Amino acid sequence: MAAATCGFALLSFVRSDMLFFWLSIVLRFIQGAADSCVVISNFSLVSIVFPEQQAKYMGYMEAALGIGLTAGPVLG
């Protein structure tokens, strides 16, 4: 994810429109794949750390994810 973020920062130096477009697509794909790994890891860690109240904390994680997906585009 950090590599994609740094790549997006360096895209300002690309002069070709088509190269900019394709590099943006590739970097967005890398960022999406990394984000999916982070989300899965978070749910896995919560279920390992809180085995006795797993449903409660999974609900908190789902709520936080839902609020982020709903409010993120509005705030962004």
C-alpha positions in Angstrom: 0.0 0.0 0.0 2.9 2.4 0.8 4.4 1.6 -2.6 1.2 2.6 -4.4 0.9 5.8 -2.4 4.5 6.7 -3.2 3.8 5.8 -6.8 0.8 8.2 -6.9 3.1 10.9 -5.5 5.6 10.3 -8.3 2.9 10.4 -11.0 3.1 14.2 -11.1 6.5 13.8 -13.0 5.0 11.7 -15.8 4.5 13.9 -18.9 2.7 11.4 -21.2 -1.1 11.2 -20.8 -1.4 7.6 -21.7 1.5 6.5 -19.5 0.0 8.5 -16.6 -3.4 6.8 -17.2 -2.0 3.2 -17.3 0.3 3.8 -14.3 -2.7 5.2 -12.4 -4.7 2.0 -13.2 -1.8 -0.3 -12.2 -1.2 1.6 -9.0 -4.9 1.6 -8.1 -5.0 -2.2 -8.6 -2.0 -2.6 -6.3 -3.5 -0.3 -3.7 -6.8 -2.3 -3.8 -5.1 -5.6 -3.5 -3.1 -4.3 -0.5 -6.2 -2.9 1.1 -8.1 -6.2 0.8 -5.2 -7.9 2.6 -5.3 -5.4 5.4 -9.0 -5.7 5.9 -8.8 -9.5 6.0 -5.9 -9.3 8.5 -7.8 -7.0 10.7 -10.8 -9.3 11.1 -8.4 -12.2 11.6 -6.5 -10.4 14.4 -9.7 -9.3 16.1 -11.0 -12.9 16.2 -7.7 -14.2 17.6 -7.3 -11.5 20.2 -10.9 -11.5 21.5 -12.1 -15.1 21.3 -14.5 -14.9 24.2 -16.3 -11.8 22.8 -15.7 -12.4 19.1 -19.2 -11.5 17.8 -19.2 -8.2 19.7 -15.9 -7.0 18.3 -16.6 -8.3 14.8 -19.7 -6.2 14.9 -17.6 -3.2 15.9 -15.3 -3.9 13.0 -18.2 -4.3 10.5 -19.8 -1.0 11.8 -16.5 0.8 11.4 -16.0 -0.5 7.9 -19.6 0.4 7.0 -19.3 3.9 8.4 -15.9 4.4 6.6 -17.4 3.2 3.2 -20.4 5.4 3.7 -18.8 8.6 5.0 -15.4 8.3 3.2 -16.6 9.5 -0.2 -18.6 12.3 1.3 -15.7 13.6 3.3 -13.2 12.9 0.6 
